[in-house]
Amino acid sequence: MSERTRRIGENEAIFRLFNEEVRALTRTFTVPAETMTVVCECGVRSCSVRFQISPEEYAAVRSDPALFVLRPGHDMPEAETVVEKHEEYWIVRKRPGLPAQVAEETAPE
């Protein structure tokens, strides 16, 4: 299970980095928007579901390396706990131990 958990965390980190680039580009090239489009940060590498989130809410999620945003139902209970539910997305917190460690190690600077 620990190898699967690590792989899930690494997949989620890839999507988190992608969304960080989207956020940076949005701030650089556009006027402030009410929402931004991000990809699901779930642990399924083939998932490419997109959804809207406010830049402020996304920044709040990014302030804690253990938090990720994903589509409802894309959570993996063995690695994370749903802490907030919205219509288009859920916010999850990585469980203590290996999931939280991988999230911390792969957090954007």
RACOR-V417756 format. One record per residue. N is the residue number from 0. PHI is phi in whole degrees, -180 to 180 (none if undefined). OMEGA is omega in degrees with one decimal (NA if undefined). Layout:
# RACOR-V417756
n: {N	N}
phi: {PHI	PHI}
omega: {OMEGA	OMEGA}
This chain:
# RACOR-V417756
n: {0	1	2	3	4	5	6	7	8	9	10	11	12	13	14	15	16	17	18	19	20	21	22	23	24	25	26	27	28	29	30	31	32	33	34	35	36	37	38	39	40	41	42	43	44	45	46	47	48	49	50	51	52	53	54	55	56	57	58	59	60	61	62	63	64	65	66	67	68	69	70	71	72	73	74	75	76	77	78	79	80	81	82	83	84	85	86	87	88	89	90	91	92	93	94	95	96	97	98	99	100	101	102	103	104	105	106	107	108}
phi: {none	-66	-68	-63	-62	-63	-62	-59	-61	-66	-63	-63	-63	-61	-68	-63	-63	-60	-65	-64	-65	-60	-62	-63	-66	-62	-68	-79	-109	-132	-74	-53	-118	-72	-138	-134	-96	-127	-98	-58	-98	-73	-84	-92	-58	-83	-72	-133	-66	-113	-155	-97	-149	-73	-57	-67	-66	-64	-62	-64	-63	-68	-71	-126	-59	-86	-100	-140	-111	-154	-69	-53	87	-92	-73	-121	-55	-71	-120	-155	-122	-72	-112	-154	-121	-124	-60	-92	-154	-118	-108	-120	-115	-65	-70	-59	97	-58	-58	-67	-63	-63	-61	-66	-65	-104	-65	-64	-84}
omega: {-176.9	177.3	176.6	179.6	178.2	-179.8	176.5	180.0	178.8	176.9	179.2	179.1	177.9	-180.0	177.9	178.3	177.1	-179.5	175.5	176.7	177.2	-179.8	179.6	178.9	178.7	179.6	-175.9	-168.6	-178.0	173.0	-179.6	-178.1	177.3	178.4	172.4	179.4	176.8	175.1	178.0	-179.9	179.3	-176.1	179.7	-174.0	-178.1	-179.5	177.8	179.9	178.8	176.0	-178.3	175.4	178.5	177.7	180.0	178.6	179.1	178.2	178.2	177.3	-177.6	179.6	178.8	-176.6	-178.5	-178.4	177.6	175.9	179.2	179.7	176.8	179.1	179.7	-179.8	178.3	-172.4	179.3	-176.4	-173.5	178.9	176.6	-179.6	179.9	179.5	173.6	-177.3	-175.5	-176.0	172.7	172.6	-179.7	175.5	178.2	178.7	177.1	-179.0	-175.3	179.8	179.5	179.4	179.1	179.0	-180.0	-178.2	-175.4	-177.8	175.6	-179.2	NA}
